[in-house]
Amino acid sequence: MSSVDEASRLVMEDLSRSFGETRALNSATLRVRPSEIHSLVGENGSGKSTLIKILSGVLRPDSGTLVWEGEARQLGSPRSAQGMGIATVFQETLIVPEMTVRDNIYLGTDGLFRYGHRKGDEIAGARQVLSDLGMDGLDLDRPMWTLSLAERQLTTVARAIIRPWQLLVLDEATSALDAQQRDRLFDYLRLARSQGRSVLFTSHRMDEVLGLADWITVLRQGATVATMGASEASRRGILGHMSGREAHADPAVVAETGPRRGDAGQQRPQRPVLRVAELTLRAASKPISVEVRAGEILGLAGLEGQGQVGFVECLCGLRRPVDGQVLALEDNGETHIVRSYRGANRLGIRYVPRDRRYEGLFGPLSVFDNFAITLWGDLSRLGLLRRQQARKRFADFAESSRLVSASPSRTISILSGGNQQKVLLGRWIAMRPRVLVLNDPLRGVDHNTKEELYGLFRRLAADGVAIIFLSTEIAELLTLTDQIAVFHEGSLVAMLPTEMSSDTDVVAAMFGDGKHDGSADD
């Protein structure tokens, strides 16, 4: 770990930046040294992304100074930042879906850099950086849209590190990665640190912050409120600085979030509303049979690509299984086969996708329009939306979820990631689902927002909504769900009751040490 008296690679002092009446940064300060991994933390809306965009040349500050390698600089564009050796991976996966993996990796290097390289050199370079990140077998000619979200995220990291760099900036770049992928990325970052390079990263996962960083800077309401060595930091102390409260309950710690769903005194699930019957995800995988009950929160876990996302897509009619059926069970005893996404919606099965940027939100539309876009069928007359009723539903949801929005008429892109996710969730909750299927819904969401949404999900379950909750965070699954279905190699290998399970049990099952074969009778 570097010491405080070493010469700094980067110094940003008294940075301020406003967007209209919103003050995103207020005299913020950051210092990063050579051979250092530095974590920038704060709740959604604390100013982290604005600071990173200034550092990356995307935005200019209203005031403040930036010193790079002892020299005052002004960054006028992303290209000027790259020329200094600053490489950035933004929170949202910035790709061109129709282009190949190789072309996305080299995107933005047009001109002398790219023209001076032969195709063979590009292929070799792309394969090397992908190998560094644990993606040795990825086909460079595949279109980006065919990749999983985790593969897309790692490809954007590869795009950053294929250029010469001295400071790598990662804005929530691990949010879609499983434990194995994350560990491989961290190994690369530690190697880079040993070579004299620097890393600045943001993460809402405290285990990543405390396990990887040498130094930690905390932002709150646009201002720097603390900088500390990781060896002196604690989870509770960091969260206290982030929230402005000395004691702050971390929802990632089960003991501080109240009783688990499965503990005594919690409401028990009711009648079955969804039945998976002998569902086969892959030709060589075991058939899956399981029931989901009204009021139940069923967690889904597994390493990336092990079948849990395919399972979710089958439940929502987005994918046809190799064999078997998904059945929706009505209160009157009627049974319906889920054959399509539209059919699933008619049966009250609502799906919240993992990648809100490409699959969920409409960037140019307002906050209200993004919320109300699914209400046309429910609240329209003669093809026109009954806006007064729609606004009533929006106001009710905004109050219950503590949605922070300057105005419902503003474009949704101005909101923080956590508030964007609330709007996306609200869109489907307003449709009064019988089954709510959530694909990693809290990815990149801060701790306070998570705590608010945990409460929202618990209230929905208490009202009889069945919730299927896929997450890459084991502590989150143990906190929120009644039981956890663990997937490995396309099969359901374990059903773990949360009140009787530990994170070790879940991890063991994720790596194939399952406790049963996934049938409903076990």
C-alpha positions as CSV (number, residue, x, y, z in Angstrom):
1,M,0.0,0.0,0.0
2,S,1.3,3.4,-0.9
3,S,1.9,6.0,1.8
4,V,0.4,9.4,2.1
5,D,3.6,11.3,1.4
6,E,4.3,9.8,-2.0
7,A,3.9,12.0,-5.0
8,S,0.4,11.8,-6.3
9,R,-0.5,10.7,-9.8
10,L,-3.8,12.5,-9.7
11,V,-5.1,15.4,-7.6
12,M,-8.6,16.8,-8.0
13,E,-9.4,19.7,-5.7
14,D,-12.5,21.9,-5.0
15,L,-14.4,20.4,-7.9
16,S,-17.9,21.8,-8.3
17,R,-20.5,21.1,-11.0
18,S,-24.2,22.0,-11.3
19,F,-27.0,20.9,-13.6
20,G,-29.5,23.6,-13.5
21,E,-30.6,23.9,-9.8
22,T,-29.1,20.5,-9.0
23,R,-25.6,20.7,-7.5
24,A,-23.9,17.4,-8.3
25,L,-20.5,18.3,-7.0
26,N,-19.7,20.7,-4.2
27,S,-15.9,21.3,-3.6
28,A,-15.1,17.6,-3.9
29,T,-11.5,16.5,-3.6
30,L,-9.7,13.3,-4.6
31,R,-6.1,12.1,-4.6
32,V,-4.8,8.9,-6.2
33,R,-1.1,7.8,-6.0
34,P,1.0,5.4,-8.2
35,S,0.8,1.7,-7.3
36,E,-2.6,2.3,-5.6
37,I,-6.1,0.9,-5.8
38,H,-8.5,3.6,-4.6
39,S,-12.2,3.2,-4.0
40,L,-14.7,6.1,-4.5
41,V,-17.9,5.4,-2.5
42,G,-21.1,7.1,-1.9
43,E,-24.8,6.6,-2.2
44,N,-26.6,7.1,-5.6
45,G,-26.7,10.8,-6.3
46,S,-23.6,11.6,-4.2
47,G,-21.6,12.8,-7.2
48,K,-19.4,9.8,-8.0
49,S,-20.5,9.5,-11.6
50,T,-20.2,13.3,-12.2
51,L,-16.6,13.3,-10.8
52,I,-15.7,10.3,-13.0
53,K,-17.1,12.0,-16.1
54,I,-15.0,15.1,-15.3
55,L,-11.9,12.9,-14.9
56,S,-12.7,11.2,-18.2
57,G,-13.2,14.4,-20.1
58,V,-16.9,13.9,-20.7
59,L,-17.9,16.9,-18.5
60,R,-16.1,20.1,-17.5
61,P,-16.3,21.3,-13.9
62,D,-17.8,24.7,-13.1
63,S,-14.7,25.3,-10.8
64,G,-11.8,23.4,-9.3
65,T,-8.4,22.1,-10.4
66,L,-7.0,18.9,-11.8
67,V,-3.3,18.0,-11.5
68,W,-1.9,15.0,-13.4
69,E,1.6,13.9,-12.7
70,G,2.4,17.2,-11.0
71,E,1.1,19.3,-13.9
72,A,-2.2,21.3,-13.9
73,R,-4.5,20.1,-16.7
74,Q,-7.8,20.8,-18.3
75,L,-9.6,17.9,-19.9
76,G,-11.5,19.0,-22.9
77,S,-12.6,15.7,-24.3
78,P,-12.4,11.9,-23.6
79,R,-9.6,11.7,-26.2
80,S,-7.5,14.1,-24.2
81,A,-8.0,12.0,-21.1
82,Q,-7.0,8.9,-22.9
83,G,-4.0,10.6,-24.3
84,M,-2.8,11.3,-20.7
85,G,-3.3,7.6,-19.8
86,I,-6.7,7.7,-18.2
87,A,-8.9,4.8,-19.3
88,T,-12.5,4.7,-18.1
89,V,-15.2,2.0,-17.9
90,F,-18.6,3.5,-17.3
91,Q,-21.4,2.0,-15.2
92,E,-23.7,1.5,-18.2
93,T,-22.2,-0.9,-20.8
94,L,-21.4,1.4,-23.8
95,I,-21.4,-0.9,-26.8
96,V,-22.5,-1.1,-30.4
97,P,-24.7,-4.2,-30.3
98,E,-24.5,-5.0,-34.1
99,M,-20.7,-4.8,-34.2
100,T,-18.4,-7.7,-33.3
101,V,-16.5,-8.2,-30.1
102,R,-13.2,-7.2,-31.8
103,D,-14.6,-4.1,-33.3
104,N,-16.1,-3.0,-30.0
105,I,-12.8,-3.6,-28.2
106,Y,-11.1,-1.3,-30.7
107,L,-14.0,1.2,-30.9
108,G,-12.6,4.7,-30.7
109,T,-9.1,3.9,-31.7
110,D,-9.6,5.0,-35.4
111,G,-6.9,7.0,-36.9
112,L,-3.2,6.4,-36.8
113,F,-3.5,3.9,-33.9
114,R,-5.8,1.5,-35.6
115,Y,-4.7,2.1,-39.2
116,G,-1.1,1.3,-38.1
117,H,-2.1,-2.2,-36.9
118,R,-2.8,-5.2,-39.1
119,K,-5.9,-7.3,-38.5
120,G,-3.7,-10.1,-37.1
121,D,-2.2,-7.7,-34.6
122,E,-5.6,-6.6,-33.5
123,I,-6.8,-10.2,-33.1
124,A,-3.7,-11.0,-31.0
125,G,-4.2,-7.9,-28.9
126,A,-7.9,-8.5,-28.3
127,R,-7.3,-12.2,-27.4
128,Q,-4.6,-11.1,-24.9
129,V,-6.7,-8.6,-23.0
130,L,-9.7,-11.0,-22.9
131,S,-7.4,-13.7,-21.6
132,D,-6.2,-11.4,-18.9
133,L,-9.8,-11.0,-17.8
134,G,-10.6,-14.8,-17.9
135,M,-12.4,-14.8,-21.3
136,D,-10.0,-16.8,-23.3
137,G,-12.6,-18.7,-25.4
138,L,-14.7,-15.7,-26.5
139,D,-15.3,-15.6,-30.3
140,L,-14.0,-12.2,-31.5
141,D,-16.4,-12.3,-34.5
142,R,-19.6,-12.6,-32.4
143,P,-22.0,-9.7,-32.5
144,M,-22.1,-8.0,-29.1
145,W,-25.8,-8.4,-28.8
146,T,-25.4,-12.1,-28.5
147,L,-23.2,-11.8,-25.4
148,S,-24.5,-12.0,-21.8
149,L,-24.5,-8.7,-19.8
150,A,-21.4,-9.9,-17.8
151,E,-19.5,-10.6,-21.1
152,R,-20.5,-7.2,-22.4
153,Q,-19.3,-5.6,-19.2
154,L,-15.9,-7.4,-19.4
155,T,-15.6,-6.5,-23.1
156,T,-15.8,-2.8,-22.2
157,V,-13.1,-3.4,-19.6
158,A,-11.0,-5.0,-22.4
159,R,-11.6,-1.9,-24.6
160,A,-10.2,0.3,-21.8
161,I,-7.1,-1.8,-21.0
162,I,-6.1,-2.5,-24.6
163,R,-4.9,1.2,-24.8
164,P,-1.8,2.4,-22.9
165,W,-3.0,3.5,-19.4
166,Q,-1.7,4.7,-16.1
167,L,-5.0,5.2,-14.3
168,L,-7.9,2.8,-14.9
169,V,-11.3,4.1,-13.7
170,L,-14.1,1.5,-13.1
171,D,-17.6,2.9,-12.4
172,E,-19.5,-0.1,-11.0
173,A,-17.8,-2.3,-13.5
174,T,-18.4,-5.5,-11.4
175,S,-22.1,-5.1,-10.9
176,A,-23.0,-7.8,-13.4
177,L,-20.2,-10.2,-12.7
178,D,-20.3,-13.4,-10.7
179,A,-17.8,-14.2,-8.0
180,Q,-15.4,-16.1,-10.3
181,Q,-15.4,-13.3,-12.9
182,R,-14.9,-10.7,-10.3
183,D,-12.0,-12.5,-8.7
184,R,-10.3,-12.8,-12.1
185,L,-10.7,-9.1,-12.7
186,F,-9.3,-8.3,-9.2
187,D,-6.3,-10.4,-9.9
188,Y,-5.6,-8.3,-13.0
189,L,-6.0,-5.1,-11.0
190,R,-3.6,-6.2,-8.3
191,L,-1.1,-7.2,-11.0
192,A,-1.4,-3.7,-12.6
193,R,-0.9,-2.1,-9.1
194,S,2.3,-4.1,-8.7
195,Q,3.5,-2.6,-12.0
196,G,3.1,1.0,-10.8
197,R,-0.3,1.7,-12.3
198,S,-3.3,3.1,-10.4
199,V,-7.0,2.1,-10.2
200,L,-10.0,4.1,-9.2
201,F,-13.2,2.1,-8.8
202,T,-16.7,2.6,-7.4
203,S,-18.7,-0.2,-6.0
204,H,-21.7,-0.6,-3.7
205,R,-20.4,-3.9,-2.4
206,M,-18.6,-3.3,0.8
207,D,-16.7,-6.6,0.6
208,E,-15.1,-5.4,-2.7
209,V,-14.2,-2.0,-1.3
210,L,-12.6,-3.4,1.9
211,G,-11.0,-6.4,0.1
212,L,-9.5,-4.6,-2.8
213,A,-8.8,-1.0,-2.1
214,D,-5.7,0.6,-0.5
215,W,-7.5,3.9,0.1
216,I,-11.2,4.9,0.3
217,T,-12.7,8.3,-0.4
218,V,-16.4,8.9,0.6
219,L,-18.6,11.4,-1.2
220,R,-21.9,12.7,0.3
221,Q,-24.2,15.2,-1.4
222,G,-21.4,16.1,-3.9
223,A,-18.7,16.8,-1.2
224,T,-15.7,14.7,0.0
225,V,-16.5,13.8,3.6
226,A,-13.7,11.3,4.4
227,T,-10.6,9.7,3.0
228,M,-9.1,6.7,4.9
229,G,-6.8,3.8,4.5
230,A,-8.6,0.5,4.0
231,S,-6.7,-1.0,6.9
232,E,-8.3,1.6,9.2
233,A,-11.8,1.4,7.7
234,S,-14.9,-0.6,8.6
235,R,-18.1,-1.4,6.9
236,R,-20.2,0.5,9.5
237,G,-17.8,3.5,9.5
238,I,-17.9,3.8,5.7
239,L,-21.7,3.6,5.6
240,G,-21.9,6.1,8.4
241,H,-19.9,8.6,6.4
242,M,-22.0,7.9,3.3
243,S,-25.4,8.4,5.1
244,G,-24.3,11.1,7.5
245,R,-25.5,8.9,10.4
246,E,-23.1,7.4,12.9
247,A,-24.9,4.1,12.9
248,H,-26.2,2.9,9.5
249,A,-27.7,-0.5,8.9
250,D,-26.1,-2.3,6.0
251,P,-28.7,-4.4,4.2
252,A,-26.0,-6.7,2.9
253,V,-25.4,-7.8,6.5
254,V,-28.2,-10.2,7.5
255,A,-27.9,-9.6,11.2
256,E,-28.6,-5.8,10.8
257,T,-31.6,-6.0,8.6
258,G,-34.1,-7.6,11.0
259,P,-35.2,-11.2,10.7
260,R,-34.7,-13.2,7.6
261,R,-37.8,-14.0,5.5
262,G,-37.7,-17.6,6.8
263,D,-37.3,-16.8,10.5
264,A,-40.1,-17.3,13.0
265,G,-42.9,-14.8,12.9
266,Q,-42.6,-14.1,9.2
267,Q,-45.7,-14.6,7.0
268,R,-45.7,-17.9,5.3
269,P,-46.3,-18.4,1.6
270,Q,-49.8,-19.3,0.4
271,R,-51.4,-21.2,-2.6
272,P,-49.3,-22.1,-5.6
273,V,-49.5,-19.5,-8.4
274,L,-46.7,-20.9,-10.7
275,R,-45.6,-24.4,-11.4
276,V,-42.5,-25.5,-13.4
277,A,-43.1,-29.0,-14.6
278,E,-40.1,-31.1,-15.8
279,L,-38.5,-28.1,-17.4
280,T,-35.2,-28.8,-19.3
281,L,-33.0,-25.9,-20.1
282,R,-30.3,-27.7,-22.0
283,A,-30.1,-31.1,-23.7
284,A,-27.8,-32.5,-21.1
285,S,-29.3,-30.9,-18.0
286,K,-31.7,-32.4,-15.5
287,P,-35.4,-31.5,-15.7
288,I,-36.6,-28.9,-13.1
289,S,-39.8,-29.2,-11.2
290,V,-40.7,-26.5,-8.6
291,E,-43.7,-24.5,-7.4
292,V,-43.8,-20.9,-6.5
293,R,-46.5,-19.7,-4.0
294,A,-48.3,-16.5,-3.5
295,G,-46.4,-14.4,-0.9
296,E,-43.2,-16.3,-1.5
297,I,-39.9,-14.7,-2.4
298,L,-37.8,-17.4,-4.2
299,G,-34.1,-16.5,-4.8
300,L,-32.1,-17.7,-7.8
301,A,-28.3,-18.1,-7.6
302,G,-25.5,-19.4,-9.7
303,L,-22.3,-18.5,-11.4
304,E,-22.7,-16.6,-14.8
305,G,-24.1,-18.8,-17.5
306,Q,-25.2,-21.7,-15.3
307,G,-28.9,-21.5,-16.4
308,Q,-30.6,-19.2,-13.9
309,V,-31.1,-16.4,-16.5
310,G,-32.5,-19.0,-19.0
311,F,-34.8,-20.2,-16.3
312,V,-36.1,-16.7,-15.7
313,E,-36.7,-16.2,-19.4
314,C,-38.7,-19.4,-19.6
315,L,-40.9,-18.3,-16.7
316,C,-41.7,-15.0,-18.6
317,G,-42.2,-16.6,-22.0
318,L,-39.0,-15.0,-23.5
319,R,-37.4,-18.4,-24.2
320,R,-38.7,-21.9,-25.1
321,P,-37.3,-24.7,-23.0
322,V,-35.9,-27.9,-24.5
323,D,-38.7,-29.7,-22.8
324,G,-41.3,-29.2,-20.0
325,Q,-43.7,-26.5,-19.2
326,V,-44.3,-23.4,-17.1
327,L,-47.9,-23.3,-15.8
328,A,-49.7,-20.3,-14.3
329,L,-52.3,-21.4,-11.7
330,E,-55.5,-19.3,-11.3
331,D,-57.3,-18.9,-8.0
332,N,-60.3,-20.7,-9.5
333,G,-58.3,-23.8,-10.3
334,E,-57.7,-23.1,-14.0
335,T,-54.2,-23.8,-15.3
336,H,-52.6,-22.0,-18.3
337,I,-49.4,-22.9,-20.1
338,V,-47.0,-19.9,-20.5
339,R,-46.1,-19.9,-24.2
340,S,-45.0,-16.3,-24.9
341,Y,-44.0,-13.1,-23.3
342,R,-47.3,-11.5,-24.2
343,G,-49.2,-14.5,-22.8
344,A,-47.2,-14.3,-19.5
345,N,-48.2,-10.7,-19.2
346,R,-51.9,-11.6,-19.7
347,L,-51.5,-14.1,-16.8
348,G,-50.1,-11.5,-14.5
349,I,-46.4,-12.5,-14.8
350,R,-44.3,-9.3,-14.9
351,Y,-40.6,-9.2,-15.8
352,V,-38.0,-6.6,-14.8
353,P,-34.8,-7.1,-16.9
354,R,-31.3,-7.0,-15.8
355,D,-29.9,-4.4,-18.2
356,R,-32.1,-1.3,-17.6
357,R,-30.2,0.7,-20.3
358,Y,-30.8,-1.6,-23.2
359,E,-33.8,-3.6,-22.1
360,G,-35.9,-1.5,-19.8
361,L,-35.8,2.3,-20.0
362,F,-36.5,4.7,-22.8
363,G,-33.8,7.3,-22.4
364,P,-35.4,10.3,-24.3
365,L,-38.7,9.9,-22.5
366,S,-39.7,11.5,-19.2
367,V,-39.8,9.9,-15.8
368,F,-43.6,9.7,-15.9
369,D,-43.7,8.4,-19.5
370,N,-41.2,5.6,-18.6
371,F,-43.5,4.7,-15.7
372,A,-46.8,4.8,-17.5
373,I,-45.8,3.2,-20.8
374,T,-47.2,-0.2,-19.7
375,L,-50.5,1.3,-18.4
376,W,-52.1,2.0,-21.8
377,G,-53.9,-1.3,-21.9
378,D,-55.2,-0.9,-18.3
379,L,-55.8,2.8,-18.2
380,S,-56.7,3.9,-21.7
381,R,-60.0,4.9,-23.3
382,L,-60.4,5.2,-27.1
383,G,-56.7,4.8,-27.4
384,L,-55.8,7.6,-25.0
385,L,-54.2,7.2,-21.6
386,R,-56.2,8.3,-18.6
387,R,-53.4,10.5,-17.4
388,Q,-55.1,11.5,-14.1
389,Q,-55.4,7.9,-13.0
390,A,-51.9,7.1,-14.3
391,R,-50.5,10.1,-12.3
392,K,-52.3,8.8,-9.2
393,R,-50.6,5.5,-9.5
394,F,-47.2,7.2,-10.1
395,A,-47.7,9.4,-7.0
396,D,-48.6,6.4,-4.9
397,F,-45.5,4.5,-6.1
398,A,-43.2,7.5,-5.8
399,E,-44.3,7.9,-2.1
400,S,-44.0,4.2,-1.2
401,S,-40.6,3.7,-2.8
402,R,-39.2,7.2,-1.8
403,L,-38.5,8.0,-5.5
404,V,-36.3,11.1,-5.7
405,S,-37.1,13.0,-8.9
406,A,-36.8,16.7,-9.6
407,S,-40.0,16.5,-11.7
408,P,-41.9,13.6,-13.4
409,S,-41.6,15.6,-16.7
410,R,-37.8,15.6,-16.7
411,T,-36.0,13.0,-18.9
412,I,-35.3,9.8,-17.0
413,S,-31.6,10.0,-17.9
414,I,-31.0,12.7,-15.3
415,L,-31.9,10.4,-12.4
416,S,-29.4,8.4,-10.5
417,G,-29.1,4.7,-11.3
418,G,-31.1,3.8,-8.1
419,N,-34.0,6.0,-9.0
420,Q,-34.0,4.9,-12.6
421,Q,-34.3,1.3,-11.3
422,K,-37.2,2.4,-9.0
423,V,-39.1,3.8,-12.0
424,L,-38.5,0.5,-14.0
425,L,-39.8,-1.5,-11.0
426,G,-42.7,0.8,-10.5
427,R,-43.8,0.4,-14.1
428,W,-44.5,-3.3,-13.5
429,I,-45.7,-3.0,-9.9
430,A,-48.3,-0.6,-11.1
431,M,-49.7,-3.4,-13.3
432,R,-50.5,-5.3,-10.1
433,P,-48.6,-8.5,-10.8
434,R,-49.5,-12.0,-9.5
435,V,-45.9,-13.0,-10.1
436,L,-43.0,-10.5,-10.2
437,V,-39.8,-11.8,-11.9
438,L,-36.7,-9.7,-11.0
439,N,-33.5,-10.3,-12.9
440,D,-30.7,-8.8,-10.6
441,P,-32.9,-5.7,-9.9
442,L,-30.6,-4.0,-7.5
443,R,-27.4,-4.1,-9.7
444,G,-25.5,-0.8,-9.1
445,V,-28.0,0.4,-6.4
446,D,-26.7,2.1,-3.2
447,H,-27.3,0.7,0.3
448,N,-30.1,3.1,1.3
449,T,-32.0,2.5,-1.9
450,K,-31.6,-1.2,-1.4
451,E,-33.0,-1.0,2.0
452,E,-36.0,0.9,0.7
453,L,-36.6,-1.6,-2.1
454,Y,-36.2,-4.6,0.3
455,G,-39.1,-3.1,2.3
456,L,-41.1,-2.7,-0.9
457,F,-40.6,-6.3,-2.0
458,R,-41.6,-7.5,1.5
459,R,-44.8,-5.5,1.3
460,L,-45.6,-6.9,-2.1
461,A,-45.1,-10.4,-0.8
462,A,-47.3,-9.7,2.2
463,D,-50.0,-8.6,-0.2
464,G,-49.8,-12.0,-1.9
465,V,-47.4,-11.3,-4.8
466,A,-45.1,-14.2,-5.7
467,I,-41.6,-12.8,-6.3
468,I,-38.8,-14.6,-8.1
469,F,-35.5,-12.8,-7.3
470,L,-32.3,-13.4,-9.2
471,S,-29.2,-11.8,-7.7
472,T,-25.4,-12.1,-7.9
473,E,-25.1,-11.1,-4.2
474,I,-25.4,-14.0,-1.8
475,A,-26.0,-11.9,1.3
476,E,-28.9,-10.2,-0.5
477,L,-30.5,-13.5,-1.2
478,L,-30.1,-14.8,2.3
479,T,-31.6,-11.5,3.6
480,L,-34.6,-11.2,1.4
481,T,-35.8,-14.7,0.2
482,D,-37.6,-17.6,1.7
483,Q,-35.4,-20.2,-0.2
484,I,-32.7,-20.1,-2.8
485,A,-32.7,-22.2,-5.9
486,V,-29.1,-22.7,-7.0
487,F,-28.2,-23.5,-10.6
488,H,-25.1,-25.3,-12.0
489,E,-24.5,-26.4,-15.6
490,G,-28.1,-25.8,-16.6
491,S,-29.6,-27.8,-13.7
492,L,-31.2,-26.9,-10.4
493,V,-28.8,-28.5,-8.0
494,A,-30.0,-27.2,-4.6
495,M,-33.1,-25.6,-2.9
496,L,-31.8,-24.0,0.3
497,P,-34.2,-22.7,3.0
498,T,-32.6,-19.3,4.0
499,E,-33.2,-19.8,7.7
500,M,-31.1,-23.0,7.7
501,S,-28.4,-21.9,5.2
502,S,-25.2,-19.9,5.2
503,D,-23.2,-18.1,2.4
504,T,-20.9,-21.1,2.4
505,D,-23.8,-23.5,1.6
506,V,-24.8,-21.3,-1.3
507,V,-21.3,-21.0,-2.7
508,A,-20.7,-24.7,-2.4
509,A,-23.9,-25.4,-4.4
510,M,-22.9,-22.8,-7.0
511,F,-19.8,-24.8,-7.7
512,G,-21.7,-28.0,-8.0
513,D,-21.8,-29.3,-4.5
514,G,-25.6,-29.4,-4.5
515,K,-27.9,-30.7,-1.7
516,H,-30.5,-32.2,-4.0
517,D,-31.5,-32.7,-7.6
518,G,-34.0,-29.8,-8.0
519,S,-37.3,-31.7,-7.9
520,A,-40.2,-30.2,-6.1
521,D,-40.6,-33.3,-3.8
522,D,-37.2,-33.1,-2.2
